[in-house]
Structure formats: C-alpha cells, structure tokens
Amino acid sequence: MGEQTTVKFPQEVIDEYASLGVDLPALFSAGTLGNRMGVRIVEASAERVVGTMPVEGNTQPYGLLHGGASAVLAETLGSVGSMLHGGSSKIAVGVDLNCTHHRGVRSGQVTGVAAPVHRGRSTATYEIVITDEQDRRVCTARLTCLLRDVRPQDAGHVPGAAG
C-alpha cells in the first residue's frame, strides 16, 4: 500500500518544475500520511486532479471508511490542484476543509476528483467528489487554500527541490 503511480502532468508544468530542479512526483505526491493510507494520484492539472484510496486499512471501528480518511484524500487532491494553479512560485496552504459524508463504504477503493470552484491570485478553492466503485457519491468536500509566495526557508520542506 502507498506505492505512487506515474502521475499524468501537463507538459508545460513538467518543464516549469524541471527547470527548477524539482521532482514533480515527489512534490505532488500524497505525502507521508497519504502514502501510509494508500492514496494514489493518477492525474494532475490545475483543472482536474484524480486520486484513489483503498477502503481496507482506512476504516473506523464499525468497518466503514473513516470520515477522516475521506478528508485526507480530499485535502490531498485539492492541495495538488491549488499548487498546480499557484505555480512554482507559490505554496498552497489549506485554510478551510469541509466534508459531507453521504454513504458508508466497507470494501474496495474510492476515487476522488477535484475540480476548481475559484482560482485567484491569493486563494484557490476546489470541490472534491469521492465515489465508490459503483460510482455512488460517498463524500463531497470543499477545500480552500491560501497561495503564498515561496520563501528561501521553504526550500528544505519542498520534496525534490534543489538547494
């Protein structure tokens, strides 16, 4: 669980980050928590981010997908979209996340799709729809991220960044 698949990025994004010496798969991965939970990002652009997560290993005591697991998937996907919108000179920092859980899931995999609601200069908001393997809506989430300028002291916290 937690292996990262190859993410499909727009070529201009690959070129922008490669010129800075940044490892895109590391930067736009699910991170340590997401990897532990088996989150896989399979498509990523500022217009649409798609990821999956297994239900197994991410359940609450009743055997249902944990609401917090859905929140991790949603925040991961919305953050990736926000980072791609902000570009290499910005860092996306989540400031508001809300999730509405519609149905329980006991097995299989869930898929999240993040789409922009607002993409401004200083904030980005994404709606994330999480569905089960029968394409039934499990959770609807909304994430707003602050887009702040990258500072020199951020370099040690950006995976794959040179320097």
Solvent accessible surface area in square Angstrom, and as a share of the most:
residue,aa,sasa,rsa
1,M,143,0.64
2,G,13,0.12
3,E,126,0.57
4,Q,61,0.27
5,T,51,0.30
6,T,126,0.74
7,V,11,0.06
8,K,138,0.59
9,F,28,0.11
10,P,39,0.25
11,Q,109,0.49
12,E,123,0.55
13,V,20,0.12
14,I,64,0.32
15,D,78,0.41
16,E,69,0.31
17,Y,7,0.03
18,A,64,0.49
19,S,93,0.60
20,L,91,0.45
21,G,42,0.40
22,V,21,0.12
23,D,67,0.35
24,L,12,0.06
25,P,69,0.43
26,A,35,0.27
27,L,27,0.13
28,F,1,0.01
29,S,25,0.16
30,A,12,0.09
31,G,32,0.31
32,T,98,0.57
33,L,92,0.46
34,G,1,0.01
35,N,52,0.27
36,R,160,0.58
37,M,26,0.11
38,G,3,0.03
39,V,0,0.00
40,R,82,0.30
41,I,0,0.00
42,V,47,0.27
43,E,49,0.22
44,A,1,0.01
45,S,17,0.11
46,A,16,0.12
47,E,103,0.46
48,R,107,0.39
49,V,0,0.00
50,V,12,0.07
51,G,0,0.00
52,T,17,0.10
53,M,0,0.00
54,P,34,0.22
55,V,0,0.00
56,E,139,0.62
57,G,61,0.59
58,N,10,0.05
59,T,54,0.31
60,Q,45,0.20
61,P,135,0.85
62,Y,171,0.65
63,G,27,0.26
64,L,50,0.25
65,L,17,0.08
66,H,86,0.39
67,G,27,0.26
68,G,33,0.32
69,A,4,0.03
70,S,2,0.01
71,A,24,0.18
72,V,30,0.17
73,L,0,0.00
74,A,0,0.00
75,E,63,0.28
76,T,19,0.11
77,L,0,0.00
78,G,0,0.00
79,S,27,0.18
80,V,7,0.04
81,G,0,0.00
82,S,0,0.00
83,M,30,0.13
84,L,15,0.07
85,H,57,0.25
86,G,17,0.17
87,G,14,0.13
88,S,32,0.21
89,S,72,0.46
90,K,50,0.21
91,I,28,0.14
92,A,16,0.13
93,V,60,0.34
94,G,34,0.33
95,V,92,0.53
96,D,63,0.33
97,L,59,0.29
98,N,58,0.30
99,C,38,0.23
100,T,76,0.44
101,H,97,0.43
102,H,91,0.41
103,R,105,0.38
104,G,48,0.46
105,V,12,0.07
106,R,156,0.57
107,S,81,0.52
108,G,34,0.33
109,Q,75,0.33
110,V,0,0.00
111,T,41,0.24
112,G,0,0.00
113,V,43,0.25
114,A,0,0.00
115,A,45,0.35
116,P,44,0.27
117,V,96,0.55
118,H,94,0.42
119,R,91,0.33
120,G,20,0.19
121,R,223,0.81
122,S,63,0.40
123,T,43,0.25
124,A,0,0.00
125,T,15,0.09
126,Y,1,0.00
127,E,71,0.32
128,I,0,0.00
129,V,30,0.17
130,I,0,0.00
131,T,23,0.13
132,D,11,0.06
133,E,114,0.51
134,Q,117,0.52
135,D,115,0.60
136,R,108,0.39
137,R,109,0.40
138,V,4,0.03
139,C,0,0.00
140,T,27,0.16
141,A,2,0.02
142,R,104,0.38
143,L,2,0.01
144,T,26,0.15
145,C,0,0.00
146,L,72,0.36
147,L,8,0.04
148,R,67,0.24
149,D,88,0.46
150,V,61,0.35
151,R,107,0.39
152,P,125,0.79
153,Q,115,0.51
154,D,9,0.05
155,A,39,0.30
156,G,75,0.72
157,H,156,0.70
158,V,31,0.18
159,P,66,0.42
160,G,38,0.37
161,A,33,0.26
162,A,72,0.56
163,G,114,1.10
